[in-house]
Amino acid sequence: MYVDAHVHLGRYPDPSAVLREAESERVVCVAVTDTPSEYREALPTLRRPPLVDVALGVHPLKAAELGSEELTRFDELVDGCTWVGEVGLDGSPDGRPSLPAQRQAFARVLAHPSIRDKVLSVHSRGAETEVVGTLARARVAAVLHWYRGSVEDAQRALEAGMRFSINPAMVRSSAGRRLMAALPPERILTETDGPYTTVGPRPSAPADVRVVLAALAEQWRVGVEVAARRVRDNLEALAAGVEPGLRRR
């Protein structure tokens, strides 16, 4: 089995086909969403225990568009989910104008009474220092998705117990490879962030975590299947006591 800890299954032109392929390839997927409404709509069509779970999202780049009704919907839905994502902050040029609204939404997410029972898949582009500090103070189980910050902030995140999910785009970049080399193997998960990353000329799909596994296997000096097993064990360790459906069967 393989692990895609962050994929936007609902954003493919044919989500059903991608879902069937993921099931055929035995890829455990965390299907992240951007809004509570998207989560509610995706849940009956995308969730396939034990292979596919759906995460309840409040994407930072959607924060300025979300009204109180959507945030109330988050509060109503969060008790029924295991994964919360995509959430976080975006301090890139695209996100900077909406940072005040993002901070309010992220604070609302982290303030929910049951948030420490969840696993968060977290966006931090351009706001890595703030996100790591905020998560450390909140003392939540968090996976930093497509992390692009400093190694120093990554070390702070590790000290606070956070994990990192690595995708094909990171494997192709020198910064991504430096991060991979700095992370303990037990803190690494694989992701695609499909369809927003590519493998060759096409959008990546869940089975393309093999690209990441090949790079990890080379770094760890083990076979690809050994690397896959290690990542799977990492997911199980993270999910233990949270979601029995994601444990090995």
Protein Blocks (a to p, Z undefined) as FASTA:
>chain_A
ZZdfbdcfklpfblmlmmmmmmmnopacddddfbfklmmmmmmmmgccfkbccdddddfk
lmmmpcfklmmmmmmmmmmpmbdcdedddfbfklmmmmmmmmmmmmmmmmpmklmmpccd
ddfehilmmmmmmmmmnopacddehiabdfklmmmmmmnopacdddfklmmpmklmmmmm
mpcfklcccdekiakbcehjbccdfklmmmmmmmmmmmnopafklmmmmmmmmmmmmmgo
klmmlpcZZ
